Amino acid sequence: MNGFLNWYWQWVMIENIDGEGTFEKILAILLDKPVIKLAGVPMELRGYRTFYKLIISKIISAN
């Protein structure tokens, strides 16, 4: 999903180029890495199965 959102955002940026979109402008947008990365629940792959780690054993305490 994260990759799809990145490509979609780049497409929107290309569509909204002021004036005529030159090859250099389009290439600059496509080579720009995203600033925001969406992250979800940690996953673990075992064999052909995907497991989501819903219980985190590590407890973070506030001091």
C-alpha positions in Angstrom: 0.0 0.0 0.0 2.8 2.4 0.9 4.4 1.9 -2.6 1.1 2.6 -4.3 0.6 5.9 -2.3 4.1 7.0 -3.2 3.5 6.4 -7.0 0.1 8.0 -6.8 1.6 11.1 -5.1 4.3 11.3 -7.8 1.7 11.1 -10.5 -0.3 13.9 -8.9 2.9 16.0 -8.7 3.6 15.3 -12.4 0.0 16.2 -13.4 0.3 19.5 -11.6 3.5 20.8 -13.2 3.1 24.4 -14.2 3.4 24.9 -17.9 4.8 22.2 -20.1 6.3 19.2 -18.3 9.8 18.7 -19.5 11.7 15.4 -19.2 14.0 17.0 -16.5 11.0 18.1 -14.3 9.3 14.7 -14.6 12.6 12.8 -13.9 13.3 15.1 -10.8 9.8 14.2 -9.4 10.3 10.4 -10.0 13.8 10.4 -8.5 12.6 12.3 -5.3 12.2 9.9 -2.4 9.1 10.3 -0.3 9.4 12.2 3.0 6.6 10.4 4.8 6.6 6.6 5.2 3.4 4.9 6.4 4.1 2.0 8.7 1.7 -0.5 10.2 1.8 -3.5 12.4 5.1 -5.4 12.4 5.0 -8.6 10.2 6.8 -11.9 10.4 7.1 -14.2 7.4 7.3 -17.9 8.0 7.3 -20.2 5.0 4.4 -19.1 2.9 2.5 -17.5 5.8 2.4 -14.0 7.0 1.9 -13.3 10.7 1.1 -9.9 12.3 2.7 -9.2 15.7 -0.3 -7.8 17.6 1.1 -8.3 21.1 4.3 -6.5 21.8 6.2 -8.1 24.7 8.4 -5.1 25.2 6.9 -2.6 27.7 8.2 1.0 27.5 8.1 2.8 30.9 8.0 6.5 31.3 10.5 7.9 33.7 
